[in-house]
Amino acid sequence: MVELTLPRYTLPKRLKSGKTGFYWTCPTRFRNAGCPWLSAALGENLSQVDLDEAAKLWNDRLDEWQARRNLLASTPNPLGEHFRHGTVGWLLDHYLTTDSFRERVGEPSRADYRRILKRVADVTTALGDRRYGELQVKEFGVKAAIRVYNHFVEAGAMRTAEKAVVYCKTAWERMFPHYPHLFRKDVANPWDGVTTKRREKAIKGYETRQRTYEFAWGAVEKGKPELGAAAVLAFEWFMRPSSISAGFAQWTNYRSAAHPDKIKIKHRKNGGEVDHPLEAIVDGQPVKLYADAEAILAKVPQRGLSIVTKADGQLFGDTTLLPKAIREMADLLGMSGFTLDQARHGGMTELEEAGLAEGQGKALSTHRTSAYQVYAKETEIRVLNATLKRFGHSERAEKPAETTPKKAAK
């Protein structure tokens, strides 16, 4: 009998038939760590070549699992703790590190995902002896998903409950193709079985042009022109508060040398950019389209690259500092309830009242909803015509002449 060299984690066993069976078995330490590959029959009466080839398949799988596990162990855990491989907590934590998450979820929204998924992992089971984050993915079924949803609903956190379903459903969908062996065979995505409750959603208010400029000039008079500028940026150019506080409105994009008659607005959430015309020729006469807004911007000191900064030139950043400053100024001016969100909604409402088509509105605001997908690409002339129509100028503009950048003085 030829003596064989046994590959790693492989053992022979004499069978009743008299043949020799070979089996690959995952070491206990790896099983305890959550390795999905437990054991496998390699064959009977194998030659050295056949045995090596059969064992290599399973050892390669084990090595791949170890490498991935070591990589994950060396990277920060988004949920703030280490979960065993194959658990619900591990699934949610790992999802937050994937390209699928980073490419599809913008930076401003990622913190909310981490917060919601952490809360999901911390919900206790019906018996109260474990958290759902500690369960194996295969143990987490439709009833568990419904219980997590109801946990938030009963606490009065309806919006959190809805987000939990949406975020978790996406995590399950994105992770299933990579780890199908970890998921249930009956219902791969248990979140599909959750029926969310209907609720009356609060209608978001909006601010009028008059109220927006009342706030803006009030802020200027109180020595806080940057807050007035924030209100104008939200109303006139539909900037989200998070974009304003993060410094996406920059002096270098306002009447720049390359475009002295425009302001370029960048939108952080979707990466959209629009060159808004600041002036046009109407009935043969030059017209400043945003004269009121530019009057406010003229009062703002240039403390850095961004238009809206704190007194020391630093950005408000991803904090509540800017909304808090707006709220405090509104209270000081006797305009309680005024917010940048409502100013932005007021600007959007003005577009609707002006009778702009959806495509024209999209050209100005860079929204990317399904209702706009059938419209043509935004062009400079569409942006200009939409702006003229917004301000009541009926004459369609001719395509502007190419702007020659100003040359620097020698």
MARLOVO-849022 format. One line per 5 residues: their letters; for each residue x, y, z of C-alpha. Coordinates in steps of 0.25 Angstrom, whole numbers, plus 5000, padded with zeros to 4 digits. Each point is the difference from the previous one (the first is absolute). Example, Ala and Ser with C-alpha at 12.3 -4.5 7.8 and 13.67 -1.06 7.14 Angstrom:
<nodes>
AS = 5049 4982 5031  5006 5014 4998
</nodes>
This chain:
<nodes>
MVELT = 5000 5000 5000  5005 5014 4996  5002 5009 5012  4993 5013 4997  5004 5014 5006
LPRYT = 4988 5006 5006  4996 5015 4996  4997 5009 5011  4987 4997 5009  4998 4987 4992
LPKRL = 4998 4986 5007  4998 4986 4994  4990 4991 5005  4998 4985 4998  4986 4997 4995
KSGKT = 4991 4988 5001  5002 4997 4986  5015 4998 5002  5003 5013 4992  5007 5012 5006
GFYWT = 4992 5013 5001  5007 5014 5001  4993 5011 5007  5004 5015 5002  4996 5006 5013
CPTRF = 5001 5014 5005  5008 5003 5012  4992 5003 5013  5006 5013 5002  4995 5005 4986
RNAGC = 4986 4994 5002  4999 5007 5013  5004 5013 4993  4988 4998 4990  5007 4993 4988
PWLSA = 4989 4996 4991  5008 4988 4994  4998 4988 5011  5003 4987 4993  5000 4993 4987
ALGEN = 5002 4986 4994  5011 5000 4990  4999 4986 4994  5004 4985 5002  5013 4993 4996
LSQVD = 5006 5013 4995  5013 5001 4993  5010 5011 5006  4997 5009 4988  4985 4999 5002
LDEAA = 5001 5001 5015  5008 5013 4999  4991 5006 4990  4987 4997 5008  5006 5005 5013
KLWND = 5005 5013 4993  4986 5004 4997  4996 5001 5014  5014 5005 5005  4999 5011 4990
RLDEW = 4986 5004 5005  5005 5000 5015  5012 5008 4996  4991 5010 4993  4991 5001 5012
QARRN = 5012 5002 5009  5005 5011 4991  4987 5007 5000  4998 4999 5015  5014 5005 5002
LLAST = 4997 5012 4991  4987 5003 5007  5007 4999 5014  5010 5010 4995  4990 5011 4996
PNPLG = 4991 5008 5009  4987 4995 5004  4989 5010 4995  4990 4995 5011  5011 5002 5011
EHFRH = 5001 4985 5004  5005 4987 4994  4989 4990 4996  5003 4985 4997  5001 4996 4986
GTVGW = 4986 4996 4994  4992 5008 5010  4990 5011 4997  5009 5010 5007  5012 4995 4991
LLDHY = 4991 5001 4988  4996 5015 5003  5013 5004 5004  5007 4994 4988  4990 5006 4991
LTTDS = 5004 5014 5004  5014 4997 4996  4997 4995 4986  5001 5008 4986  4985 4997 4999
FRERV = 4997 5009 5012  5011 5010 4997  4996 5002 4985  4985 5001 5002  4999 5007 5013
GEPSR = 5005 5015 5001  5009 5004 5011  4990 5009 5007  4990 4988 5001  5010 4990 5005
ADYRR = 5000 5004 5015  4985 4997 5000  5002 4986 4994  5010 4997 5011  4990 5006 5011
ILKRV = 4988 4992 4995  5007 4987 4998  5007 5001 5013  4986 5001 5007  4995 4988 4992
ADVTT = 5012 4991 5005  4997 5005 5014  4985 4996 5000  4998 4988 5009  4994 4987 4996
ALGDR = 4986 4996 5005  5006 4992 5012  5009 5012 5003  5012 4991 5002  5008 5005 4987
RYGEL = 5000 5011 4991  4996 4998 4985  5014 5004 4996  5006 4988 5007  4990 4990 4992
QVKEF = 5005 4993 4988  4995 5005 4987  4993 4987 4998  4993 5001 5013  4994 5014 4996
GVKAA = 4986 4998 4994  4988 5008 4996  4995 4999 5014  5013 5006 5005  4999 5011 4990
IRVYN = 4986 5004 5004  5004 5000 5015  5011 5010 4997  4991 5009 4992  4989 4999 5011
HFVEA = 5010 5003 5010  5003 5014 4994  4985 5002 4997  4996 4998 5014  5010 5010 5005
GAMRT = 4994 5010 4991  5012 5001 4991  4992 4997 4987  5010 5007 4991  5011 4991 5006
AEKAV = 4992 4988 4998  4998 5003 4985  5015 5003 4998  5004 4987 5008  4991 4992 4989
VYCKT = 5006 5007 4988  5014 5000 5005  5000 4985 5004  4993 4996 4988  5011 5006 4992
AWERM = 5011 4994 5008  4994 4986 4999  4999 5002 4984  5014 5005 4999  5007 4990 5008
FPHYP = 4992 4987 4995  5008 4998 4987  5013 5000 5008  4996 4991 5011  4988 4992 4996
HLFRK = 5004 4988 5009  4997 5009 5012  4986 5003 4997  4987 4993 5002  4995 4991 4989
DVANP = 4985 5002 5002  5000 5016 5000  5013 5005 4997  4996 5015 5003  4991 5000 5012
WDGVT = 4998 5015 4999  4991 4997 4988  4990 4994 5010  4998 5013 5008  4988 5009 4997
TKRRE = 5002 5014 5004  4989 5008 5006  4994 5011 4993  5001 5014 5007  4997 5014 4997
KAIKG = 5012 5007 4997  5002 5014 5004  4999 5010 4988  5013 5008 5000  4998 5015 5001
YETRQ = 5007 5010 4991  5004 5014 5001  4996 5011 4990  5010 5009 4993  4996 5012 5009
RTYEF = 5002 4992 5012  5013 4995 4996  5006 5014 4997  4994 5005 5012  5008 4990 5008
AWGAV = 5013 5002 4991  5000 5015 5002  4997 4999 5015  5012 4991 5001  5008 5010 4993
EKGKP = 4996 5011 5009  5003 4991 5012  5014 4998 4996  4998 4986 4994  5000 5002 4985
ELGAA = 5005 4986 4998  4986 4995 5005  4993 5009 4991  5009 4994 4988  4996 4986 5005
AVLAF = 4985 5003 4999  5002 5006 4986  5008 4988 4995  4989 4991 5005  4989 5008 4994
EWFMR = 5005 5005 4986  5010 4988 4997  4993 4989 5007  5012 4996 5008  4998 4990 5011
PSSIS = 5004 5004 5014  5011 4989 5001  5006 5005 4987  5001 5015 5005  5006 4996 5014
AGFAQ = 5010 4991 4993  5005 5012 4991  4995 4996 4987  4996 5014 4997  5014 5007 4996
WTNYR = 5004 5014 4997  5009 4994 4989  4987 4995 4993  4993 5014 5001  5002 5009 4988
SAAHP = 5014 4993 4997  5009 5005 4990  4996 4988 4991  4985 5003 5002  4998 5015 5005
DKIKI = 4985 4999 4997  4997 4987 5008  5000 4993 5013  5004 4986 5000  4992 4992 5011
KHRKN = 5005 4986 5004  4990 4990 5007  5007 4991 5010  4989 4989 5000  5000 4996 4985
GGEVD = 5013 5007 4995  4992 5009 4991  5005 5013 4995  4992 5012 4994  5006 5013 4994
HPLEA = 4989 5010 5003  4999 5012 4992  5001 5013 5008  4996 5009 4988  4994 5000 4987
IVDGQ = 4995 5009 4988  4985 5001 5000  4993 5009 4990  5014 5006 4996  5003 5004 5014
PVKLY = 5010 4994 5010  4992 4994 5013  5006 4995 5013  4992 4987 5003  5005 4999 5014
ADAEA = 5002 5014 5004  4993 4998 5014  5009 4988 5003  5013 5007 4995  4997 5012 5009
ILAKV = 5000 4990 5012  5013 4993 4995  5006 5014 4999  4999 5001 5015  5007 4987 5004
PQRGL = 5015 5002 5003  5009 4990 4993  5006 4992 5011  5005 4989 4991  4996 4991 4988
SIVTK = 4986 4998 5005  4989 5010 5000  4993 4995 5013  5010 4999 5011  5001 5002 5015
ADGQL = 5006 5013 5005  5014 4994 5000  4999 4995 4986  4998 4986 5004  4988 4992 4993
FGDTT = 4988 4996 5008  5002 4986 4996  4992 4988 5002  4994 5004 5013  4988 5007 5005
LLPKA = 5007 5013 5001  4994 5007 4988  4986 4996 5002  5001 5004 5015  5006 5014 4995
IREMA = 4989 5002 4990  4989 4996 5011  5006 5010 5010  5001 5011 4990  4985 4997 4996
DLLGM = 4996 5001 5015  5007 5013 5001  4993 5006 4988  4987 4995 5005  4999 4990 4988
SGFTL = 5000 4987 5008  4998 4988 4992  5009 5005 4988  5010 4989 4995  5009 4998 4988
DQARH = 4992 4988 4996  4987 5008 5000  5007 5011 4992  5005 4990 4990  4986 4994 4999
GGMTE = 4995 5014 4997  5009 5002 4989  4995 4987 4994  4986 5004 5002  5003 5013 4992
LEEAG = 5004 4992 4988  4987 4992 5001  4992 5013 5001  5008 5006 4988  4994 4988 4992
LAEGQ = 5014 4994 4996  5000 4986 4994  5006 4989 5008  5012 5000 4991  5003 5015 5002
GKALS = 4999 4998 5015  5010 4989 4999  5009 5008 4992  5000 5010 5012  5000 4991 5012
THRTS = 5007 4988 4995  4990 4990 5005  5001 4986 4995  4986 4994 5003  4994 4990 4991
AYQVY = 4990 5011 4995  5012 5008 4993  5007 4988 4994  4993 5001 4986  5004 5015 4999
AKETE = 5012 5004 4991  5013 5004 5006  5002 5013 5007  5006 5011 4991  5004 5014 5002
IRVLN = 4988 5005 4992  4990 4992 5008  5006 5005 5013  4999 5014 4995  4986 4999 4994
ATLKR = 4995 4993 5013  5006 5012 5008  4993 5010 4991  4987 4993 5002  5002 4999 5015
FGHSE = 5001 5015 5001  4989 5003 4990  5007 5004 4987  4993 4994 4989  5010 5002 4989
RAEKP = 5008 4988 4997  5015 5003 5001  5009 4998 4988  5012 4991 5003  5011 5008 5007
AETTP = 5013 5004 4993  5012 4992 5005  5006 5007 5012  5014 5004 4999  5007 4998 5013
KKAAK = 5006 5013 5006  5015 5000 4998  5009 5003 5013  5006 5013 5000  5015 5000 4997
</nodes>
